[in-house]
Amino acid sequence: MISYLEFEKPVAALEARIAELRAASQGEDVDISAELKRLEAKSADLLVNTYKALTPWQKTQVARHPARPHFSDYVEMVFDDFVPLGGDRHFGEDEAILGGFATLRGRKIMLIGHEKGRDTQSRIRHNFGMGKPEGYRKAIRLMDIAGRFGLPVVTLVDTSGAFPGIEAEERGQAEAIARSTEACLALPTPMIATIVGEGGSGGAVALASAERVLMLEHAVYSVISPEGCASILWRTAEKAPQAAEAMKVTAQDLAELGVIDRIVGEPIGGAHRDAAATAQALGDALEEELDALSGKSAKQLRRIREDRFLRIGEHKPRREKRRSGT
């Protein structure tokens, strides 16, 4: 059963009406096929028009949808032969960040990503995708293995941010995030990062400092959550929609600004409505990007990363048009 978001209420009402008509027609000799067809077409058009005009705040809600595919879902639908590797060899295991060897359409890779969990029990076990220092140190270890064995690295980013608890700070959260970011930038093999849901703050950047950064169509990527930004600027989280608009959190805005390199399309209604189609599109995009990067030397790859990140935020003076007659 689909869980509808607040802005999807008109669609929910139509689909409920369709379900009622189908239930009422069971065992009856009344032909309502024409009415059902009309309502289904109306519902489909409404869904298309709704998702064509999503605001940044509505996209944030879609990115957080409880049924949106997570790391474990993509492992099953996109990759083969996944062999998970655990532990950071310093403190312990962090189930918010998972990783291991995998195969993408015949190509051996190292796969790393955030896992939020599906139900209450699994969300608690995975800490809602909020990585701790040991999770980022595990990612560093896996990237080191990938470098030594010449494996491309693919990361799937989906976190509201790194875990902010006292115990994480005691174990060196900031240092672990910085080291993970450094490991991404120094990697001698190709690296592709994809924001599949939320990309929040340094907890996301630590796994997304790649030469190619992709985003799913309705994912969001920002330095702070819209609620956090609103709480700082306006002293109330109720201004989150305005903050999301100002922060340019959407894939479309970030592609225009040069923060990401490619948008991967989602089915109408978001990835949660058709996870298989989303997985197919993601697999196609990753395969194309890895093909484009194959054969490049470690020096070339590092230069690509250096150049792309130095270009972000670069000031380009606007040239004034010359007045006619001057």
N, C-alpha and C positions, 0 to 999 in steps of 0.2 A: 504494500500500500504506500502511495506517495505521500510524503509529508510536505504540505504546502507552506510556502513562506507568506508573510503578511501581504506583500504586493501581488501575490498570486490568487487572492481570494475570488476575484471574478471568474478565473479559470476553474477554481475548485467548485464554485457554485454550478457552473455549466456541466462539469464532469459528474457531479453528484446527481444532477437532473438526468443525465444520460443513463447513469447506473439505475436510478429509480424506474425509468421507463423500461429498461431491459428486464428488471425484476418483475414489474407489473405485467409485462407481456408474456411471461412464462405460463404456458398452459392455456393461453387465451387465443381466440381465433381472430384477433384484431391485428391487422398489418400496420405496424408503425415504423417500418424500415425507412420510409421517406423522411419522417420526422427525425429519426435517429441520425440519418445521414446528414441532414441539415444542421443538427446540433453539433455533431462531431466536426463538421467543416468549420462551423462558427468557433468551436473550442480551439481547433488547430490554428485558425487565423489569429485568434486572440492571444494564444501563446506566442506565436511568431512576433506579433506586434509588440507584446509586452517585453520580450527579450531583445528586441531591436532597440528599445529605448531605455535600457536599464541605467539608473544613476550609479555613481561610484559606490554609494552606500548599499544599494540593492545588489551590486556585484559582490560586495563584501559579504552580504548575507548568503549569496549563492556559494561563494568560496568556503563558507563555514557550514554548509548544509550537512546535517548528520549522516545522510546517505551518500555523500560524495565519495568516490573511490579514493582509497588511501594506498599507501606503499604496498601493503600485503596484497591488495586487489590487483595492482599493476604487476606484481611479481607473478601472479597466477595467469594473467591475461596477455602480458607482453613478453615476458622473459621465460627462459627454460633453464633447467639444471641449476636452480639457485641453491648454493651451499652457504648457509649463514656462518659468519665468523663472529665470535663474541669476546668481550673483555678488552680492557685498555692496557693490560699488563702492569697497571699501577695501583688501581683501587678495586675495580669490579666491572660488572656489566650494567649497561644502561639500555633499557628496552625502548626508549624514546627514539633512539637512532639505531637503525638496523643496517646491516651490510654484509656483503659476501660475494663470492664468485657467481657469475651468471652468464647465460648465453643469450644474445639478441640476434635472432635470425641467422644463426651459425657463427656469429662473432663472439669470442670470449671477451668478457668485460668484468670490471669491478663495479658493483651496484651498491650505492649508499643512499639512505634517505630517512626522513622522519616518518614515524608511525603514530597516528593519533589514537587508534583503537576504534572499534565499532559499537560496543555496548558499554554499560557502566563499568563492568568488571575489567574489560580489556583497556578501557580508557585510563583507568587508575593504574593498571600494570604498565602501560606505555607512557604514563605521566602526561597524557593529552598532547603528546608530541613535543613536549618541552624538554630539550636535551640538557643533561648535566655535564660537568667537566669530563667525566669518564666516557660519555657518549662522543664528545668531540675528539677526545684523545684516541678513542677507538677508530674514528673516521681518519685521523692522521695515520694510524697504524695501517689501515687498509689502503690508503693512498700510497704509503711507502711500499707496501707489497705490490701494488699495481705498477708503480714505477720500476721496481726491480724485475718484474716479470713482463714488462712491456705491454700492460693491459690498459685499454682506454677506461676512463672513469665516467660513469653516468650517475648523477645524483637527482633525487626526487625530493624537492623541498616542500614541506607542508607543516609549518609551525607558527604559532602566534608569537614565538620568541623563546629564547633560552630560559631555563628554569631560574627564577630569581630568588630562590630560598637561601636561607643563611648557610645551610650545609654546602650548597653549591659554591657560594662565595668563599667559604672556608677552604674548599678544595681547589680554588683557583679558576673560577668560571671565566673571568675576563681573559686570563692568560691562555686558557684552553681554546677559546674562540679565536683569539689572535693567532695562535699557532696553527689552527685548522685553516684559517684564511691564508696564512703563509704557505702551508702545504699545498693548497689548491694552486696558488700562483707559481710555485716552484716545480709542480708536477712535470715530469719529462714526457708524459704521454698525453694524448687528447683527452679533454674533459668537457662534458656537456652537462649543464645544470638545467632542470626544468622546474618552475614554480607550478605545482599541480593544484594547490589550494591557497593557503595563506603563506606569505613570505614575510615573516616578521623580524625586523631589526637584525642585530648581529648574529642571532641564532640561525637566521636564514643565510646571511652573507657567508658564514663560515663553511657552508656547503655549496655556495653558488658563485664563487670567484673563479669562474671558468672562462675559456675563450669564446664559448657560445652559451648564451643564457636564453632559454625558451620560457614561455608562459602559456598555460592554457587560457582560453579565451575569457573565462570568467574568474580567473585567479586574481589575487591582489598581492602587492609587494610594496612594503613601506618600512620606514625607520621606526615607526611606532603605530600602535593601533589607532583607528579613528577615535575610539572612546578615550584613550590615553591622551591623545593630542587635544581633544575637546576639554578634558579635565584640566589640562595645563593652561590653555588659552582662555577658556570661558568659565572655568571652575565648575563645569557640569558636563556629564557624559551625554546629556540630551542633545548636545550640539554635534554629535558624532556624524550625522549626515553632511553638515556643512564642512566639518573637518575632512571627511573623505573626499569631498569635492575639491577642496583646496590643496590636498596632499598629492593629488595625481597618482592614485594607487592602482589604477586599472592597467591592464595589458596594453590597451590602445594608447593611453597617455605615455606610458613608459617606452613603448616602441618609438613614438614620435620624439621623445627626449633622448633616445639612444641608450637607455639603461638596459633594455633587453634587445635581443636580435631577431626574435621570431615569435609569432603568435600561433599556437596550435588550436584549431577550431574545435568547438564542442557541439554536440547535437542540440537542436532547438529545445530549450527548457533546461539546459545545463547537463553536466557530466553525470549527475545522479539519475537522470532519466534514461540514459543508455550508456552504461559503463563500457560495454563491449565496443561500441563505436568510438568512444573516447580513447580506449586502449589501442585500437587500430590506428587512429590518427597519430597518437603519440609514438607508437612503434615506427610508423612511416617516417615521421619527422626525425627521430633519433637515428634511424638508419641512414637517411640522407645526409645528416650533419656529420656522422662518423665517416661516411664515404668521402665527404669533402675534406676532412681533416687528415685522413689516412695518408701516410707517406711524408708528412711534415716532420722535420727534425725537432728535437727538444728545444733548441735555440729558437726556432721559428714559432713554436707553440707559446713559449714564454713571452716572446716579443708581441704576439697577437694579444695575449692577455694584458700585457703592460699597456699597449696602445689603446685597447678598448676601454680600460678603466681610467686612463688619463684623459680620455676624450669626454667622459661624463662630467657635465657641469662646466665644460669649456665655454668661456665667454667669446661670442662672436659679434663684434661691433656691427651694428646695422648701418649699411651705407646709405647716406642721404641722397635722394634723387636730386639731380641738378635741375634748377628752375629753367624754364624755357627762356631763351634770350640771354643766358649768362654763359 
